[in-house]
């Protein structure tokens, strides 16, 4: 039983290893060279660190200032200065130090944080969008909605307001009264209206403050 279990475990491990090899071959091209596919892209650039996520890529980012690879490829001139770099740095000229820096990094922090003209592109896109929206509104207003429905007229809005009062619509929050319409309250809401406003009810004309009566509307 123990031999059978060990054989099953060995077979499972072997199949699992073949699956991992297949996954590695699909991703990298060669399981013995884990950077086979990436190496074709980055060329002979030297891998010097982890970078942002472990992939051999270069990115100028102040949050992750040290990329995984150097910016420039290895050239005979660069390799010669690299050999000179191993010795006394005081023997390096200012141009050689700048050359070494530019070989590893594309931009300095000052260049990364310098203002760009990207806001012009954003502003231009916003203005283009606003202009297109305006032209679309004008087209719909003059070519599609030539005449508004009758319910949009001022008299129709006043009539709708009176109708809502008659059917006691929105007894708690009330209805929006259009300009020129008389204030009206449904008889069922008379007491609540007088308690909330302290005014005479437009329907009954009965006031709770001075017990006087006027003609209701």
Secondary structure, DSSP 8 states (H G I E B T S, - for coil): -HHHHHHHHHHHHHHHHHHHHHHHHHHHS-TTSTTHHHHHHHTT--B-S-TTTSSS-----STT-S-SB-SS---HHHHHHHHHHTS-GGGS-HHHHHHHHHHH-SS-HHHHHS--SHHHHHHHHHHHHHHHHHHHHHHIIIII--S--GGGSHHHHHHHHHHHHHTT-STTT-----TT------GGGHHHHHHHH-S--TTT-B-TTT--B----
